[in-house]
Amino acid sequence: MTSSLRLLISNSYDPWFNLAVEETIFKHMPANQRVLFLWRNDNTVVIGRAQNPWKECNTGKMAQDGIKLARRSSGGGAVFHDLGNSCFTFMAGKPEYNKAVSTQIMVDALGSLGLAVSASGRNDLVLTTDDGDKKISGSAYKETHDRGFHHGTILLNANLSKLADYLNPDPKKLQAKGITSVRSRVTNLAEHIPNITHQKLCDVITQHFFDYYGEQADAECISPESLPDLVGFEDVFAKQSSWQWNFGHAPAFSHIVDERFPWGNIDFHFDVEHGVISRCQIFTDSLNPAPIQELADLLQQNRYSVTTVTTAINQILPKYPDFAAELQEMSSWLGNAIK
C-alpha cells in the first residue's frame, strides 16, 4: 500500500533553494498527502512576506559579511539562520490541515527528549527553565483554498550574538508600513541537552510524524545536484533568489537622511515603492545646489541601493569638476545611509 506521507530532507544550506523546494512541493502536492520537510539554512536572514528588509535588518552589515536575505511566502517576523538552527515544514491538504496537529507533533517530539516545551501565543514554542520560559522555536503559516503549511525553526546551537548583529537595523528615519518583528528571550537546546544534533532532532521529529499518522515513508534526500521531479522549480527558484522578490517586494516607505558638511547642509527625502525610489526631494543651503538637484533627479525611478547612488554620482561627476570632492564625500555618506 502506498503511504500518504512524504518525507524530504535537504542537504543544501541555500535558503533560496530550500524555500523554492518548499513552495514547489506545496503547489503541486496531492490533496491527500501529508508532507514533512526538514532543512537548514546558513548565514541567512529570513523575513516575512510583508516585511521591509531595510527596517528589519542591518542590510549594510549583511552585505559586508556575505549574509543572504530571503523572503518567505508566509507571514511573521525576521529570523537569523545558521547551521545551529533546524527548520521544519508540515504540509497537508484541507480539510485535514491543522496547525494544532503539527504543533503538537513538535511538542511531543521535543518532550520525548526530556524537555518541558509548550506552545505560547500564536506561533512560538517555549522551554520552561529555572530562569523562566524561553523561546526555542518560531513558526509561520500559509494557507490556500485547498491546502496549508506550517513551517518553523528550532534553536539548536545557533550563534545568538548574530541575532543582534543582523536583526538590529542601523538607526534610520524610516516611516515604514508592514509587519515589525517582536523580539523574545531565546535559548538554544544545546544549553539544556549538550549532545543534541540536527540529525538527532530530525530523527525524533520524523518518528513522531510517523507515529501520529500510523504510517512511514522513505526519506528523499535532496540537493541542487539531486532533485526529485519538481514541476516548475526553476521558475520558483528564479523568483526566490531575485532582488525583486527579496528587496523589491517590500512595503512602501519613506526615508529621510540628513547631514551637515563643511560646504552645506543636505536633507534627502526618499519615497520608496516596491524597492524603487518613486520620489526624491533635496533641501540644501549649499552654494552650488545644481549637482545635488541633478543627483536627486537621477535617483528617481531606480532601485533603492548603494549601486544606484554610485552610478548616479559617477554619471554627473564629469559635469561638475569643481564640485568633485563634495560629490565623492556625499556618495560615501549617502551610500552608508541607505544600506
Stockholm file with secondary structure:
# STOCKHOLM 1.0

chainA/1-339         MTSSLRLLISNSYDPWFNLAVEETIFKHMPANQRVLFLWRNDNTVVIGRAQNPWKECNTGKMAQDGIKLARRSSGGGAVFHDLGNSCFTFMAGKPEYNKAVSTQIMVDALGSLGLAVSASGRNDLVLTTDDGDKKISGSAYKETHDRGFHHGTILLNANLSKLADYLNPDPKKLQAKGITSVRSRVTNLAEHIPNITHQKLCDVITQHFFDYYGEQADAECISPESLPDLVGFEDVFAKQSSWQWNFGHAPAFSHIVDERFPWGNIDFHFDVEHGVISRCQIFTDSLNPAPIQELADLLQQNRYSVTTVTTAINQILPKYPDFAAELQEMSSWLGNAIK
#=GR chainA/1-339 SS CCCSEEEEEECCCCHHHHHHHHHHHHHHSCTTCEEEEEECCSSEEEECTTCCHHHHSCHHHHHHHTCEEEECSSCSCCEEECTTEEEEEEEEETTTCCHHHHHHHHHHHHHTTTCCEEEETTTEEEEEETTEEEEEEEEEEEECSSEEEEEEEEESSCCTHHHHHHHSCCCCEEEECSCCCCCCCBCCGGGTSTTCCHHHHHHHHHHHHHHHHTCCCCEEEEBTTBCCCCTTHHHHHHHHTSHHHHTTTSCCEEEEEEEEETTEEEEEEEEEETTEEEEEEEEECCSCCHHHHHHHHHHTTSBSSHHHHHHHHHHHGGGCGGGHHHHHHHHHHHHHHHC
#=GC SS_cons         CCCSEEEEEECCCCHHHHHHHHHHHHHHSCTTCEEEEEECCSSEEEECTTCCHHHHSCHHHHHHHTCEEEECSSCSCCEEECTTEEEEEEEEETTTCCHHHHHHHHHHHHHTTTCCEEEETTTEEEEEETTEEEEEEEEEEEECSSEEEEEEEEESSCCTHHHHHHHSCCCCEEEECSCCCCCCCBCCGGGTSTTCCHHHHHHHHHHHHHHHHTCCCCEEEEBTTBCCCCTTHHHHHHHHTSHHHHTTTSCCEEEEEEEEETTEEEEEEEEEETTEEEEEEEEECCSCCHHHHHHHHHHTTSBSSHHHHHHHHHHHGGGCGGGHHHHHHHHHHHHHHHC
//
